[in-house]
């Protein structure tokens, strides 16, 4: 779910092109989805649709932000 493009999402059960576009925009805004359930809730899917979706897709971890290190001190 965090790597699929709009076309791939539109092919999933319960999705269409309009909904896929909205989900991709929300994913970009959030920085990714934390779980398949998080994705399905954002898409407005019903519980029985989420069950079917589990057979078709999975949610990879959110992309990590670039590592930044704070100030380092030598003792």
Secondary structure by P-SEA (a helix, b strand, c coil): cccccaaaaaacccccaaaaaaaaaaaaaacccccaaaaaaaacccaaaaaaaaacccccccccccccccccccc
